[in-house]
Amino acid sequence: MASLTLQNIGKKFGRVRALSRINLQVDHGRFCVLLGPSGCGKSTLLQIIAGLTLQDEGSVLMDGKSVDHLSPRDRDVAMVFQNYALYPHMTVAENLGFGLRMRGTPKDLIKERIIETAGLLDLEPLLARKPRELSGGQRQRTAMGRALVRRPKLFLLDEPLSNLDARLRVSVRLELKRLHQKIKGTVLYVTHDQVEAMTLGDQVAVMREGRLHQLDKPDAVYDRPADTFVAAFIGSPPMNLFQGRLIRKDGRPFFASDDLLLEVPANLAGLAGKRVEAGIRPEDLRLDPVHGATFPARVEMVSNVGAEKYLHVKTGSTELTLRAAKDLSFLPGEKVNLSVAPHKLHVFVDGQRVNPLE
Ligand code: ATP
């Protein structure tokens, strides 16, 4: 296994700038997830790392050494794609061993690796079957096995679960996490599914339009989004975001908009007078007063999602969403009093987070 470093990677396709100055470090044995909306450049970045596409600028390093001059084969990287293709006429065992056979690996070693890999992925009872005799999840495991059996320096996985139905996705995701804990490979995993990113990643790289917006641990990306794009992109229901100003009142700093007046942490007092954007996660808007001041709102709609309820409320003309316990009942038109603790407010100036790290 190797560490991966990307230095200032840039790529254009004609006039489309697919990647701009991407810097990324994935340490040996870590699981890094590239997360972003469709077209943000995730697949292009994987192709560059694998050596299948050439970057215009920057460098790809493995274990600190540039691999830019190496062919895909010599980079010793294994890729698993969304549309993994298994050879239909070969058994699971033959599919697993194919890459090694092509590399001229001795037969005994191939057999040993197939048995070991099948053990890791619970494929032993299926080794003699053809792909058409497998379920979607078993095929996916075989595709993973083909990558694993080679013991590459780096795994690149491009939306490997997106062909599976929702239930299978959850179970294969858990298997993947367990597998990573066992083999401790260095993984770069592409997805646009934030739950997948948050549950699998040791670190999450959030991308948009060819740029890396934040590289952090999953809880840091959620708790301290670096900018308003990450704040709005991560979390469901999404963070409530409002335009307003920072003002000072009775010597204390507040976020003020036409409809809201919310105290912010004292260490933001220096921003008084600035136009800002404030964000509140739905779970941080509380029906019980967590902080002295409350503000009134009117219930517009209630979404019952089983384990809890989402309350869509309005204060003035400002709409907000909050989470509420499932055993509470609300009627449209009902008045509620809301509060938010100052340290739960996310504050952004020119789209960038200004709250100091807690
Ligand atoms: P998705 O999640 O939809 O797969 P992605 O984040 O993987 O998207 P890429 O496939 O890397 O995005 O594409 C990044 C940008 O580069 C897009 O604007 C895409 O249209 C463009 N692009 C990718 N490959 C080519 C190509 N071969 N020629 C021209 N433009 C391309």
Residues whose N, C-alpha, C, O or C-beta is under 5 A from the ligand:
A	BS01	ATP	F13 V16 A18 P37 S38 G39 C40 G41 K42 S43 T44 L45
